[in-house]
């Protein structure tokens, strides 16, 4: 899988773990965010498969990155 980072420059950090978004060569996105496994909202219980992970990212990450990816 090839990854191209499309995290908006304003939201990128130089060091440490930060939310990020990548576009893949498979027509998908890879998103880095905070794992909610230990605090899964009740609305999502039963909807997350054993092979899936629920993450939380800032709204700005997706809103801005979607505009960048569309270009």
N, C-alpha and C positions, 0 to 999 in steps of 0.2 A: 504494500500500500504506500502510495506517495502522498505526503502531506504538504500543503501550502498554507502557512499561517495567514489568516485574514483578520486576526485580532486588530481592532482599530489602534493606531499608534498611540492615541491618548490613553488607552487602557492597558498597554503593554508595560510590563515591569522588567527591569534589568536583572534582578536577582530574586531568588525565592520562588515559591509556588504562587501563581496568580491564575485567575480565570483566563481562559484562552479559547479561541475557536480556529479550527483548521478545516480547509476544504480538501477532499480526497480525490484521487483519480478514479474512484468508484462511484462518483455521483452522490456522495454522502458528506456529512460533516462529523468531525470529532470535536467534542467540547470538553474542556477541562473546567471543573467546578467543584463545589463542596459536596461530598457524599452525604446523602440524607438517609442512609440505611438505618441508622440508629434512631431517627426521629421521623419516620415515614408518616406523612399525613394520612388520616383515616380514609380520605377520599381515594387514595392510591392503593390501599391494601387490597390484595387479590388481583391487582392489575399489573403487577411487576413480576415478570418471570424470573426463574432462578438464574437465568443467563443475563439478566438486565440489572442495571444500576440506575438509581434516580439521583440526579445532581441538581444543584441550584447555582445559577449564574446571575450576575447583574443584568437588568433589562437592557442597559446601554450596550452590553456586549453583543447581544443578538440584533438589536435594532440597527446599530451602526454597521455591524459585519454583514448583515443582509444587503445593505445598500452597496457595500464594497464588492460583495460576491456577484451582484447583478451586473456590474460594469464589465 
